[in-house]
């Protein structure tokens, strides 16, 4: 009898195929689409040219000036008029437009990344928290934090009126107590009276030292604070307040809000980034919130709660990875939007400060020379804006199809 | 339905109050002293003080705790914000600091220009965008579909100010077909009634002015329309594709109905909801995007006016203009919500 080893047989298990990861699959789907490949190519082209030129092709905008080459048309080889090569022509100060377009990419992409970073981090956090606590009951500790912060914010007014900032400690303590004793007389009108009078006491007693009328006003405010804190505040309350604030930001058309913010902060590339970032916050907050609401009732979240995982861990380990797809898509498209807004601000003279190269500002600088026939000074920076924005949009589109096959059209 | 509308109106009120608050804050936080802006750099201390007194600029922003400390409760509430809200309720938007013209008057003159431009752009965007979306959806993955979808993405990615400049270069500078700016050529007479020039020209039967106004508006309208056009086309396509997978479409086809009837009667009607929403949202964005278009085409609308006022620290204009734009934005969104509920009864009962 011969010995039989399992290794001797060629085993084909049809049920098991080569391991393929989720992201690997998405990547394969992404590069199988022509338009996504095009987008990826454009994005890589712009990112690499901007980065490489920033580090290896030195450019000093302040010293770049040559009036003898003012507004020369593009040339491929030197001619009698221009002895150097300017494939995109030169602008009103005789600067090589090709060079400025390439270097301008660094500024435009930077604005995009920082602005999206601001919107995503703040908006994303707001969206995560509001979506999460809207559906999941708060723990005692979390409720105490919510009440404490509410008390602190409301206390600010009373403390300011009386010019006694130590009152804040009382209001904070009051909030914490209201959160801790939430079961005390729950649902009874008496609870309102008890907390209202407690609020009255903590605001009136210190305010009396500041004056009688002040004590009167502070007292009224204290009662209102107490009444509010006696109500059962929960995640829905928090979510409502935050979403109203987001609605408010959203009720200003984007450009106008960005222009107003820059007008307040003063012009400059950094201020532009902040302005565009702030304008984007509600977009991400809403997106993340609805994504969280979409998965919060899934079995795995329930299971995580059932085994007693803390809320922070559920948020980080279970929710965040599962809402990543829409966020990645929105971030890519958000980059496109941010670049476009930055260019608009630059064009209006509110973005980069000249002579810093930036596509929008270059357009704003040169468009007056259009009537004298200098089309190249306007064409190339604009093409750069359009192509880079198109690249990010194509990539975002492809990513949406790749990351969420269900949405695939 | 009435109940739903009332609920929506109530939910709009905090947003409106917030909007007025934000505008107030902006107008006060923008660096520079409005009194100095009004009088110029060389004004005397005395006259600055008088202007500050006259416009209430010496009052505190929100509440006056010093007045309260002296026992003056009425003085406590007598702040810039309360005065501002008070004026707002009386529809008093003040007058331009530099030109001394009431803001409301200029608004009435300039607002129709912006609305006319936005409206025409919207019509263009809808008339082109929806058919493109329908055709793309009905011939999915065909050459037409790919071309129009990449085309619409190019539209979405278009810096409108650049497109406007390119239009000017091509049609005004090189071909000399169209004028490059303003609403009407000099020398063309038009009796203005509503300040919507196209409309005015039609009702007065002034066809020379109509042709001229049309030739002026066409370039900015096309520039402004590109982004919404792309968005509407893409939205129509994806919404149509969703609906075309439904069972009732298959049933309709199985019954032997023609493709055209299924497409327009059954599919388009049900795919209209998201498209209506996106059109509404774009209407607000158009008004704001007008800032850029109006700058390039020297269009005398509110976008340009507000932008100039921000740079020139003309607070009453900034306040009145942004308030109006934000207000329209809120109202349009509100109307879209109502329309949505009318079209889809499920929403009312949520």
Interface residues (C-beta under 8 A of the other chain):
Chain A: X35 X160 X161 X162 X163 X210 X211 X212 X213 X214 X216 X217 X244 X245 X247 X248 X251 X252 X253 X254 X255 X256 X259 X260 X263 X264 X266 X336 X340 X343 X344 X347 X348 X360 X363 X367 X370 X371 X373 X375 X378 X379 X381 X382 X385 X386 X389 X390 X393 X394 X397 X409
Chain B: X14 X15 X18 X19 X22 X26 X29 X30 X31 X63 X65 X68 X69 X71 X72 X73 X76 X140 X146 X149 X150 X153 X154 X156 X157 X158 X159 X161 X162 X165 X166 X168 X169 X173 X180 X237 X238 X241 X242 X284 X285 X287 X288 X289 X291 X292 X295 X296 X303 X306 X307 X310 X311 X318 X322 X325 X326 X329 X330 X333
